């Protein structure tokens, strides 16, 4: 073992073909069996670095400088054929969106076996046996038959695990994980996170873990590197970054995350009359006439919203929280129940609502990119509601637009820009300005911060809160992020499968006694210390981990892991060592036997 | 070379040059042509000479003069036809995409009925009924061709109508016309522009085909398709007369397609960008 470093990027530089620098002189070092977390906001160049470590650059980008050394070979200097054989075999990639990364026309087994067969690591039959073993390791249901399914037939969390199996199918030295849990629900995220961690530990693979969530990376990485605008800001041990960040930027990141763990608002004492009342509303897709066959997405939901108050609606994807927003705004007509705005009942369908009601009830969407017409200037976008609802003249509209821009913290010069020239946070401010232009009483915010970077999202939340204090707005705030709820909501409603299962002042929802589902949600949000995942798994009964002993993750890379990665022939030896460790921890003879069978299988495979 | 702020490859420049040349000939026709459109200047199928550069046609009219006047007629009709078909197709397509399920089903099925019979057969039928005139020709082809434009506009509209900014406009209580003209059309303009070039070509070939069948531009006007038909008999005697208008058709078609290819590539990705393998 001459060199401990498996992957080494030196003075890496990536530019777009137009010459804009995306990654600027970044050095990354990865030891065998070590996991390095890459943290940064969007545009920080983390995914670009992840891909560049395979000597790959997306269309429109070029690697223009530096060296990429994988297991002693410089990839940029080697041939395209060599690089092609390296990818998938020695270094593998797990993408953020599993759903978009699978070929919908091939079975999962075909896709998992593709790499080992193409790279000549295994024959098709052995690859299938090995894939099934991986499926079992990753705790996929029916590991023997799940490979026959197509990508759309399994859930998002399962698909992400199959992708992990795909990446591991050639036993790579290095695995690049590009936000593998970001697209998943919090409760699924834990399972995938735990399995990924154990998988990496078991195989002694080195990992590059890319994410924007400090708390997630705290659970899995040995070291963390913080990036911004393509430059390294800080690099150090996980504990050091979390406890004693050296730079201001890191401190801001860490503090932002910690703030989310505390409550900031309490219900106002004064009992303001509700401005929005929702009573026993049921709705789904399809008309009420066809309701016998259609499934209701929201069932018997009721809540009140007082003037100047924020009600958060929390839930996982598929819980019906976004549908709730569509019902209130009338985009989806309700089947039954009643919605009142300031004491007057609203017609179910959007087309029947008078202009005045449309004006008083505004909405801010999740994706500012699609919520703004790219062909209109900000003045047109913000000015239209002013002209439409208040019938003002051209000069008056212009003056109002500038006033609104100032109100949401944007410079007046932006009035003649188009959305494409703005950043994500700025676009969301424009959306808020457009909602304010109608001078509404209630704004429905459908995950307005979930598409934004944490620090930018915090600014937007502050803006919303400030506007509420000044203008007395009431918000229905739909989100899946409990940290956001803690910071902005006076009251909280928790949704599960279309029903509101708990609601009340936020304080009360977040303190015991919890509803069991609320508790599960709360416990699923990663916290900012390195032992959180293990604690949670223990609470859950340790069901998710394969190697239960991996819970005590050594701060240093285990010698076994190093040995495993260093020499393919030593893999079996490692398995045996792992088995012994497991036995030592009293996992029982059954576990040992299973492991030894695996060892035998593996040995057999190698001889073939 | 840069055109409209976009880098144009050599093929696009060549295509633009061909189109400009054709437009120039079409506009300046009467000044360029040495003889009158229907003037007989020699015998049938005279070979090329200094007086008649491309020889004469089957009844002795100057081929070059006919080609110049033909450019005017053919390009002019194709242009008007394409504009008509886009006006109809885009309006119906976007209304179908925005207005709701029933309207969509009604228009779409009607279009399916039209498309279920080959357009050439439709055109022959309608033109036989309406009689041969420039107006009926433009009207017939415009209406028939709008079914193809309808398909594209509706597909583009359906993609755009599900975007949040259209939803915002609807929640603001905007009418159908505002949603179509302000929110959707500007965002569908780029693909529709390139489709315009392609449909222009097809219309142009369609008119040529109809003229070849004797139902196109009425006599004695010159148009390229009709000229091919009139002179095709000469080919069996080894006379090249039919090839000149045929070559003119081919040249303009190639030129337009070169430019359209470039249009389509502008939106796709920065030019010259490929993943670095």
Interface residues (C-beta under 8 A of the other chain):
Chain A: X16 X17 X18 X55 X56 X57 X58 X59 X60 X61 X62 X63 X80 X83 X84 X329 X330 X331 X350 X353 X355 X358 X362 X363 X365 X367 X370 X371 X372 X373 X374 X375 X376 X384 X385 X388 X434 X438
Chain B: X163 X164 X165 X167 X168 X170 X171 X172 X173 X174 X182 X183 X186 X187 X269 X270 X272 X273 X274 X275 X276 X277
